Amino acid sequence: MPPRPSEENSAPRVGPLRKVWRFVRRLNITFWIILFLVLGILLGYLAPEFSSHLNPISNIFIYMVKCLVVPLIFSTLTVGIAGHGADLKKIGLMAIRAFVYFEIATTIALAVGLVAINIVKPGAGVDLNAFSTDNTTQVAKKDITWETELYGIIPESFFKAAAENVILQIVFCSIMFSVAMIKVKNDKYTGPVLAFLDGLSHIMFKVTGLVMNFAPFGVLASMAVTVSKSGLGVLVNLGKLVGTLYVALLAFMLLVFVPLLLILKVPVREFARAVARPALITFSTSSSEAALPIAMENMEKFGVPKQIVAFVIPTGYSFNLDGSTLYLAVASIFVAQAAERSLSVGDQLMMMLTLMLTSKGVAAVPRGAIVVLAAALNSFNLPQQAISVILGVDQLMNMARAGVNVIGNCLSCVVVAKWQGEFRQPGWELALAHDEEVAEQYNEYDPEKQEVSSH
């Protein structure tokens, strides 16, 4: 009889393709987003004609994400407030703490931007006569007043707000609905509704996971289109202004975000890992909305309770725009420098106060930061054609300010959770691991915990 093969020899051999596939599966989505971002830049530079037709792919990704926003926010916020027997006083205290943090963070952002722009002075020597006012007129059609801001909070119709993806109005409706459910105090009526919304929120997170698989392709298309239209020259055009903004944003994060994480004893590396994917998606697509679902999901995985995530992040999209407010400080003083207008410290502080108040509606306005800037320039009699100068590199600046907005909103969740004493309560990891698919996603989000599936 032939000798019996040893147990070691009888084990199935893994082919090279199988090994490659296993290695690829171990790479999380953040790696692919970074890789495809670089490929998009190369594609836009090497094949601009072809790349100019890729805009629909980028738009499809953003559209897919936007369709998740309303059901995700409404279901998670309602369940977070009404589904856990929440105390209305506790909710009110959480809201007050969130808004206190929002105001402090945005005020510091304005101060950092103001200091940076006065040190570098990138507007000095810019000839505004070379630029027309056509684009300015097109951008600055919408006035920003207290009335429009107030109307932006309370919707005429829930369905109109949902159709237009007005986040703050959806938050308002969700809070009103949640408070009404708490006051009913009858499981016969509220039980089925809560069960439906809880199921909807879980399903929407799974849908988010499916949509995020398309993120690298959306990022590639977005970057390819941007580079194909402007060329690599856009990376250095008005480089002093763009560089000032990027350095100021980096300084703001190093001076505010990092010390805050250390003071609160929050693991910095884990937080960076949690915000990496939403920040990259926002940076590459220039859309904060594109990262909202994954930012909410990652903050829950990071240990912030659902009710805090569901309230703070959507609200922060209108009230905690650190990157946008810093950008407004830089851009407004840049215009004054270009116009050779000498503004006193008092004038600059008054302009910053105006921007701090009007910037709260940026998220609800198309090309919001530019519109707010146009309104501020008009209020202080500064030349509107300066916006044409900024529009040339606004895409690059928008990518950075939107990315910082998302990171700041994620941090605000942690700050409020810490302030409430609810960050990473006992059993938070077990609650996540309850669902086998959620546990698998958690492993993917944390590369140190990744394991190759046996299936």
C-alpha positions in Angstrom: 0.0 0.0 0.0 1.2 3.5 -0.8 2.3 5.5 2.3 -0.5 7.5 3.9 0.1 11.2 3.3 1.0 13.1 6.4 -1.5 15.5 7.8 0.8 18.4 6.9 1.0 17.3 3.3 -2.8 16.8 3.1 -3.6 20.4 4.0 -4.9 22.3 1.0 -2.3 24.7 -0.4 -3.2 28.3 -0.8 -2.4 29.6 -4.3 -0.8 33.0 -4.9 -4.1 34.6 -6.1 -5.7 33.4 -2.9 -2.9 35.0 -0.8 -3.2 38.2 -2.7 -7.0 38.2 -2.1 -6.5 37.6 1.6 -4.0 40.5 1.8 -6.4 42.8 -0.1 -9.2 41.9 2.3 -7.1 43.0 5.2 -6.7 46.5 3.8 -9.4 48.8 5.2 -11.4 51.3 3.1 -9.2 54.2 4.2 -6.2 52.8 2.4 -8.2 52.5 -0.8 -9.5 56.0 -0.5 -6.0 57.4 -0.2 -4.8 55.2 -3.1 -7.6 56.3 -5.4 -7.2 59.9 -4.4 -3.6 59.8 -5.7 -4.7 57.9 -8.8 -7.3 60.5 -9.4 -4.7 63.3 -9.4 -2.5 61.3 -11.8 -5.4 60.5 -14.1 -6.5 64.1 -14.2 -3.0 65.2 -15.1 -2.2 62.5 -17.7 -5.6 62.2 -19.3 -7.5 65.5 -18.8 -9.8 65.0 -21.7 -11.0 61.7 -20.4 -11.1 62.8 -16.8 -13.3 65.8 -17.6 -16.2 63.3 -18.3 -15.9 61.6 -14.9 -18.0 64.1 -13.0 -21.1 61.9 -13.1 -19.3 59.2 -11.1 -18.4 61.7 -8.4 -21.9 63.1 -8.3 -23.4 59.6 -8.1 -21.4 58.9 -4.9 -22.5 62.2 -3.3 -26.2 61.6 -4.4 -26.1 58.1 -2.8 -24.8 59.5 0.4 -27.3 62.4 0.5 -30.2 60.0 0.2 -29.1 58.4 3.5 -29.0 61.6 5.5 -32.6 62.2 6.3 -33.7 58.7 7.4 -30.4 58.2 9.2 -30.6 61.5 11.2 -34.3 61.2 11.9 -34.2 57.6 13.1 -31.0 57.8 15.2 -31.9 61.1 16.9 -35.4 60.0 17.7 -34.4 56.7 19.1 -31.5 58.3 20.9 -33.8 60.7 22.7 -37.1 58.9 23.1 -35.9 55.3 22.9 -33.8 55.3 26.1 -36.3 57.0 28.4 -34.3 60.1 28.2 -34.8 62.9 30.8 -35.8 66.2 29.1 -33.6 68.1 31.5 -30.7 65.9 30.6 -31.3 66.6 26.9 -31.5 70.3 27.5 -28.2 70.2 29.5 -26.6 68.3 26.7 -27.8 70.9 24.1 -26.5 73.8 26.3 -23.1 72.1 26.7 -22.9 71.4 23.0 -23.6 75.0 22.0 -21.2 76.4 24.6 -18.5 74.2 23.0 -19.5 75.2 19.5 -19.2 78.9 20.3 -15.8 78.6 22.0 -14.4 76.5 19.2 -15.6 78.7 16.4 -14.4 81.9 18.2 -10.9 80.4 18.6 -10.9 79.4 14.9 -11.7 83.0 13.9 -8.9 84.2 16.2 -6.3 81.8 14.7 -7.4 82.8 11.1 -7.1 86.5 12.0 -3.6 86.1 13.4 -2.4 84.0 10.5 -3.7 86.4 7.8 -2.2 89.5 9.5 1.2 87.8 9.8 1.5 86.5 6.2 -0.5 89.3 4.4 -1.1 87.2 1.2 -3.4 89.9 -0.2 -0.8 92.6 -0.4 0.1 93.3 -4.1 -3.0 91.5 -5.6 -4.4 93.5 -8.6 -8.2 93.4 -8.3 -8.7 95.2 -11.5 -7.7 92.1 -13.5 -10.8 90.3 -12.3 -14.4 90.7 -13.4 -17.5 90.8 -11.2 -19.5 88.3 -13.2 -18.8 85.3 -10.9 -19.3 87.6 -7.8 -22.8 88.6 -9.0 -23.7 85.0 -9.5 -22.5 83.9 -6.1 -23.8 86.7 -4.0 -27.5 86.6 -4.9 -28.7 85.3 -1.5 -28.7 87.7 1.4 -28.0 86.4 4.9 -30.1 87.9 7.7 -31.4 86.9 11.1 -34.8 86.3 9.5 -33.4 83.8 6.9 -31.4 82.1 9.6 -34.5 81.7 11.8 -36.5 80.4 8.9 -33.7 78.0 8.2 -34.3 76.3 11.5 -38.0 75.8 11.4 -39.4 74.1 8.2 -42.6 74.9 6.4 -42.9 71.2 5.8 -41.0 68.1 7.0 -41.2 66.6 3.6 -39.8 69.8 1.9 -36.9 69.8 4.4 -36.3 66.1 3.7 -36.4 66.6 0.0 -33.9 69.5 0.2 -31.7 67.8 2.8 -31.8 70.7 5.2 -30.1 69.1 8.1 -30.9 71.6 10.8 -34.7 71.5 10.0 -34.6 67.7 10.1 -32.9 67.9 13.6 -35.7 70.3 14.7 -38.4 68.0 13.6 -36.7 65.0 15.2 -36.4 66.7 18.5 -40.0 67.8 18.5 -41.1 64.3 17.6 -38.9 62.7 20.3 -40.2 65.1 23.0 -43.8 64.3 22.0 -43.1 60.6 22.2 -41.6 61.0 25.7 -44.7 62.9 26.8 -47.1 60.2 25.5 -45.8 57.7 28.1 -47.7 54.8 26.7 -45.8 51.9 25.1 -48.9 50.8 23.2 -48.5 53.8 21.0 -44.8 54.6 21.1 -43.5 51.0 21.2 -44.2 50.1 17.5 -42.9 53.5 16.3 -39.7 53.1 18.3 -39.2 49.5 17.1 -39.6 50.7 13.5 -37.2 53.6 13.9 -34.6 51.5 15.7 -34.7 48.9 13.0 -34.5 51.7 10.4 -31.4 53.2 12.0 -29.6 49.8 12.0 -30.6 49.2 8.4 -29.4 52.6 7.4 -26.0 52.0 8.9 -25.7 48.8 6.8 -26.7 50.8 3.7 -24.0 53.3 4.6 -21.5 50.5 4.7 -22.6 49.4 1.2 -22.4 53.0 -0.2 -18.9 53.5 1.4 -17.6 50.6 -0.8 -18.1 53.0 -3.7 -16.3 55.8 -2.0 -12.8 55.2 -3.6 -14.3 55.5 -7.1 -16.2 58.7 -6.2 -12.9 60.1 -4.7 -10.9 59.2 -7.8 -13.5 60.8 -10.2 -13.7 64.0 -8.1 -9.9 64.5 -8.0 -9.5 63.6 -11.7 -12.1 66.2 -12.7 -10.6 68.9 -10.5 -7.1 68.4 -11.8 -8.3 68.0 -15.4 -10.1 71.4 -15.3 -7.4 73.4 -13.6 -4.2 71.4 -14.2 -1.5 70.9 -11.6 -1.0 74.6 -11.7 -4.0 75.0 -9.5 -2.0 73.5 -6.7 0.3 76.5 -6.8 -2.0 79.2 -8.1 -2.5 81.8 -5.4 -0.4 79.5 -3.3 0.3 82.1 -0.6 -3.4 82.4 0.2 -4.0 78.6 0.1 -0.9 78.0 2.1 -1.9 80.5 4.8 -5.3 78.8 5.1 -3.8 75.3 5.3 -1.1 76.3 7.9 -3.8 78.1 9.9 -6.1 75.1 9.9 -3.2 72.8 10.9 -2.2 75.2 13.7 -5.8 75.3 14.9 -5.9 71.6 15.1 -2.6 71.4 16.9 -3.4 74.2 19.3 -7.0 73.2 20.0 -7.9 69.6 19.0 -4.8 67.8 20.2 -4.5 69.5 23.6 -8.3 69.0 24.2 -7.9 65.3 23.5 -4.9 65.1 25.9 -6.7 67.0 28.6 -9.8 64.8 28.3 -7.6 61.7 28.3 -9.0 60.5 25.0 -6.7 58.2 23.0 -5.4 60.4 20.2 -4.3 57.6 17.9 -7.7 55.8 18.2 -9.5 59.1 17.6 -7.3 59.8 14.5 -8.2 56.4 13.2 -11.9 57.0 13.8 -12.0 60.3 11.9 -9.6 59.4 9.1 -12.1 57.9 6.7 -14.8 60.7 7.1 -12.1 63.4 6.8 -10.6 61.9 3.7 -14.0 61.5 2.0 -14.9 65.1 2.9 -11.5 66.4 1.7 -11.6 64.7 -1.6 -15.3 65.4 -2.4 -15.5 68.8 -0.8 -18.8 67.7 0.7 -19.4 67.5 4.4 -22.6 65.7 3.8 -20.8 62.9 2.1 -19.1 62.0 5.4 -22.0 62.5 7.7 -23.3 58.9 7.9 -19.8 57.3 8.3 -18.8 60.0 10.9 -21.9 59.2 13.0 -21.2 55.5 12.7 -17.5 55.8 13.6 -18.2 58.0 16.6 -20.6 55.3 18.0 -17.9 52.7 17.5 -15.5 55.0 19.3 -17.6 54.9 22.4 -19.9 58.0 22.2 -23.5 57.1 23.1 -26.0 57.1 20.2 -28.1 59.9 21.6 -25.1 62.3 21.8 -23.9 61.4 18.3 -27.3 61.8 16.8 -27.8 65.2 18.3 -24.3 66.8 18.2 -23.0 65.9 14.8 -26.1 67.0 12.7 -26.4 70.2 14.8 -22.7 70.9 14.5 -23.1 70.9 10.7 -24.8 74.3 11.1 -23.2 75.6 14.4 -19.8 74.1 14.7 -18.0 74.9 11.4 -14.5 75.5 12.6 -12.9 75.2 9.2 -15.4 77.5 7.5 -15.2 80.2 10.1 -11.4 80.2 10.1 -11.6 80.4 6.3 -13.9 83.4 6.5 -11.5 85.2 8.7 -8.6 84.6 6.3 -10.6 85.4 3.1 -12.2 88.6 4.4 -8.9 90.2 5.6 -7.2 88.9 2.3 -9.8 91.0 0.4 -9.1 94.1 2.6 -5.4 93.7 2.0 -5.9 93.3 -1.7 -8.1 96.4 -1.8 -5.4 98.3 0.2 -7.9 99.0 2.9 -6.3 99.5 6.3 -8.6 98.0 9.0 -8.1 98.8 12.6 -8.1 96.1 15.3 -11.7 97.3 16.2 -12.8 97.0 12.6 -11.4 93.5 12.2 -13.0 92.4 15.5 -16.4 93.8 14.3 -16.0 91.9 11.0 -15.2 88.7 12.9 -18.2 89.2 15.1 -20.4 89.6 12.0 -18.9 86.5 10.5 -19.3 84.5 13.7 -23.0 85.2 13.7 -23.7 84.8 9.9 -21.5 81.7 9.4 -24.0 79.6 11.4 -26.1 79.3 8.3 -23.3 78.2 6.0 -24.4 74.6 5.8 -27.8 75.5 4.5 -26.6 77.7 1.6 -25.1 76.4 -1.7 -21.5 77.4 -1.8 -22.2 78.7 1.7 -18.8 80.1 2.8 -18.5 82.2 -0.4 -22.1 83.5 0.0 -21.4 84.5 3.6 -18.2 86.1 2.5 -19.9 88.1 -0.2 -22.5 89.4 2.3 -19.8 90.4 4.7 -17.8 92.2 2.0 -20.9 94.1 1.1 -21.6 95.1 4.7 -18.1 96.5 5.1 -17.9 98.2 1.7 -15.1 95.9 0.4 -14.8 95.2 -3.4 -16.9 92.3 -4.5 -14.6 91.4 -7.5 -12.2 90.0 -5.0 -14.4 87.0 -4.8 -13.4 86.2 -8.4 -9.8 86.0 -7.2 -10.7 83.6 -4.4 -13.0 81.5 -6.7 -9.9 80.4 -8.7 -8.7 78.3 -5.7 -11.9 78.0 -3.7 -12.1 74.3 -4.5 -8.7 73.6 -2.8 -9.6 75.8 0.2 -13.1 74.2 0.4 -11.5 70.7 0.6 -9.4 71.7 3.7 -12.1 73.7 5.5 -14.7 71.0 5.0 -12.3 68.3 6.3 -11.6 70.3 9.5 -15.4 70.9 9.9 -15.9 67.1 10.0 -13.0 66.5 12.4 -14.3 69.3 14.7 -17.8 67.8 14.8 -16.5 64.4 15.6 -14.4 65.9 18.4 -17.4 67.8 19.7 -19.2 64.5 20.2 -16.4 63.3 22.4 -16.2 66.5 24.4 -20.0 66.5 25.1 -19.9 62.8 26.0 -17.0 63.4 28.4 -18.7 66.4 29.8 -21.8 64.3 30.4 -19.8 61.5 31.9 -21.1 59.1 29.3 -18.0 58.4 27.1 -17.2 54.7 26.8 -19.5 53.6 29.5 -19.0 50.0 30.8 -20.0 47.4 28.1 -19.9 49.8 25.1 -17.7 47.4 23.1 -20.0 44.4 23.9 -23.0 46.3 22.7 -21.2 46.9 19.4 -20.2 43.3 19.1 -23.7 42.1 19.6 -24.3 42.2 15.9 -21.8 40.0 14.1 -21.7 42.3 11.1 -21.1 45.3 13.3 -18.3 43.5 15.0 -16.8 42.7 11.6 -17.0 46.4 10.6 -15.4 47.3 13.9 -12.4 45.0 13.1 -12.2 46.7 9.7 -12.2 50.2 11.3 -9.4 49.2 13.7 -6.5 47.7 11.7 -4.9 46.3 14.9 -7.9 44.1 15.5 -8.3 42.9 12.0 -8.6 39.2 11.3 -8.9 37.3 8.1 -12.4 35.7 7.9 -12.5 31.9 7.8 -15.2 31.9 5.2 
